[in-house]
Amino acid sequence: MKNTSELTIDLMGRDDLPEILAIERESFPSPWTAGMFIKELESSHSVCLTARININGKSVIGAYIIFWLVADEAHLHNLAVKKEYRRQRIAYGLMEVMKEIAVKNEITVQTLEVRKSNIEAIKLYQKCGFVVEGIRPLYYADTHEDALIMWADVNPVRK
Ligand SMILES: CC(C)(COP(=O)(O)OP(=O)(O)OC[C@H]1O[C@@H](n2cnc3c(N)ncnc32)[C@H](O)[C@@H]1OP(=O)(O)O)[C@@H](O)C(=O)NCCC(=O)NCCS
């Protein structure tokens, strides 16, 4: 789908799930199950992408992103980078791809929820132009943590 010398962005498939589940488990306190990923792969409004890295001639999944395109919104549902490949702008690159796909689909806004304590992710989203516009109290059932609701216009000039 999209290539750089080091990274290949491609559509996620069922064969990718073992690698993705390993990244998911090291990334989240309540990781998604295989069934949850399969539901996304089968959903017509869900876009599921992987970022592959070439390591000594072998292609490995370094990260993935899942977002929905519904009405005029792109809604981020999942994003994770394998621990050993973090801080190399891979997540930023995937957020840029989400924006490019949103533009192609005439989407005007992007939104997401993020744990209030997930400072790394909040910084990433701020770098991508998102701002906090609300709070969902006790949104996360596992830790009873609040979610911050963040929004960004696809056109970076806010009205
Ligand atoms: C959050 C996450 C996706 C970031 O992935 P990443 O590829 O390491 O992020 P990037 O390298 O693209 O970082 C882009 C920007 O985000 C911010 N950022 C990312 N990680 C950060 C960290 N550990 N500390 C501070 N800022 C950070 C920085 O502003 C960074 O820009 P910089 O490179 O100019 O400093 C990754 O840490 C991860 O997978 N975390 C676990 C899963 C998760 O929390 N997902 C988000 C759910 S809402």
The ligand as an SDF file (V2000), in Angstrom:
LIG
                    3D

 48 50  0  0  0  0  0  0  0  0999 V2000
    1.9460    5.6110   22.2970 C   0  0  0  0  0  0  0  0  0  0  0  0
    2.7290    4.8530   21.2150 C   0  0  0  0  0  0  0  0  0  0  0  0
    1.7440    4.3200   20.1610 C   0  0  0  0  0  0  0  0  0  0  0  0
    3.7370    5.8050   20.5670 C   0  0  0  0  0  0  0  0  0  0  0  0
    4.4130    5.0950   19.5300 O   0  0  0  0  0  0  0  0  0  0  0  0
    5.8620    5.5380   18.9820 P   0  0  0  0  0  0  0  0  0  0  0  0
    6.0460    4.9570   17.6280 O   0  0  0  0  0  0  0  0  0  0  0  0
    6.8910    5.2400   20.0090 O   0  0  0  0  0  0  0  0  0  0  0  0
    5.7020    7.1190   18.8840 O   0  0  0  0  0  0  0  0  0  0  0  0
    6.5010    8.0800   17.8840 P   0  0  0  0  0  0  0  0  0  0  0  0
    7.9370    7.6740   17.8550 O   0  0  0  0  0  0  0  0  0  0  0  0
    5.7850    8.1300   16.5790 O   0  0  0  0  0  0  0  0  0  0  0  0
    6.3900    9.4710   18.6370 O   0  0  0  0  0  0  0  0  0  0  0  0
    5.8190   10.6250   18.0550 C   0  0  0  0  0  0  0  0  0  0  0  0
    5.6940   11.6860   19.1360 C   0  0  0  0  0  0  0  0  0  0  0  0
    4.8730   11.2000   20.2140 O   0  0  0  0  0  0  0  0  0  0  0  0
    5.4090   11.6460   21.4860 C   0  0  0  0  0  0  0  0  0  0  0  0
    5.8940   10.4830   22.2480 N   0  0  0  0  0  0  0  0  0  0  0  0
    5.8470    9.1820   21.8500 C   0  0  0  0  0  0  0  0  0  0  0  0
    6.3490    8.3800   22.8280 N   0  0  0  0  0  0  0  0  0  0  0  0
    6.7180    9.2020   23.8580 C   0  0  0  0  0  0  0  0  0  0  0  0
    7.3020    8.9660   25.1320 C   0  0  0  0  0  0  0  0  0  0  0  0
    7.5990    7.7230   25.5800 N   0  0  0  0  0  0  0  0  0  0  0  0
    7.5370   10.0400   25.9180 N   0  0  0  0  0  0  0  0  0  0  0  0
    7.2520   11.2900   25.5180 C   0  0  0  0  0  0  0  0  0  0  0  0
    6.6910   11.5790   24.2910 N   0  0  0  0  0  0  0  0  0  0  0  0
    6.4250   10.5430   23.4860 C   0  0  0  0  0  0  0  0  0  0  0  0
    6.5490   12.5710   21.1510 C   0  0  0  0  0  0  0  0  0  0  0  0
    5.9990   13.8780   20.9960 O   0  0  0  0  0  0  0  0  0  0  0  0
    7.0020   12.0610   19.7980 C   0  0  0  0  0  0  0  0  0  0  0  0
    7.6100   13.0530   19.0100 O   0  0  0  0  0  0  0  0  0  0  0  0
    9.2310   13.2020   19.0100 P   0  0  0  0  0  0  0  0  0  0  0  0
    9.7290   11.9700   18.3180 O   0  0  0  0  0  0  0  0  0  0  0  0
    9.4570   14.4590   18.2320 O   0  0  0  0  0  0  0  0  0  0  0  0
    9.6530   13.2850   20.4530 O   0  0  0  0  0  0  0  0  0  0  0  0
    3.5350    3.6630   21.8510 C   0  0  0  0  0  0  0  0  0  0  0  0
    4.2160    4.1440   23.0030 O   0  0  0  0  0  0  0  0  0  0  0  0
    2.6840    2.4720   22.2680 C   0  0  0  0  0  0  0  0  0  0  0  0
    2.4550    1.5510   21.4810 O   0  0  0  0  0  0  0  0  0  0  0  0
    2.1840    2.4970   23.5340 N   0  0  0  0  0  0  0  0  0  0  0  0
    1.3450    1.3760   24.0480 C   0  0  0  0  0  0  0  0  0  0  0  0
   -0.0020    1.3420   23.3670 C   0  0  0  0  0  0  0  0  0  0  0  0
   -0.7510    2.6570   23.5060 C   0  0  0  0  0  0  0  0  0  0  0  0
   -0.7430    3.3080   24.5400 O   0  0  0  0  0  0  0  0  0  0  0  0
   -1.4490    3.0280   22.4140 N   0  0  0  0  0  0  0  0  0  0  0  0
   -2.2580    4.2300   22.3680 C   0  0  0  0  0  0  0  0  0  0  0  0
   -3.6160    3.9040   22.9020 C   0  0  0  0  0  0  0  0  0  0  0  0
   -4.6530    5.3270   22.9770 S   0  0  0  0  0  0  0  0  0  0  0  0
  1  2  1  0
  2  3  1  0
  2  4  1  0
  2 36  1  0
  4  5  1  0
  5  6  1  0
  6  7  2  0
  6  8  1  0
  6  9  1  0
  9 10  1  0
 10 11  2  0
 10 12  1  0
 10 13  1  0
 13 14  1  0
 14 15  1  0
 15 16  1  0
 15 30  1  0
 16 17  1  0
 17 18  1  0
 17 28  1  0
 18 19  1  0
 18 27  1  0
 19 20  2  0
 20 21  1  0
 21 22  1  0
 21 27  2  0
 22 23  1  0
 22 24  2  0
 24 25  1  0
 25 26  2  0
 26 27  1  0
 28 29  1  0
 28 30  1  0
 30 31  1  0
 31 32  1  0
 32 33  2  0
 32 34  1  0
 32 35  1  0
 36 37  1  0
 36 38  1  0
 38 39  2  0
 38 40  1  0
 40 41  1  0
 41 42  1  0
 42 43  1  0
 43 44  2  0
 43 45  1  0
 45 46  1  0
 46 47  1  0
 47 48  1  0
M  END
$$$$
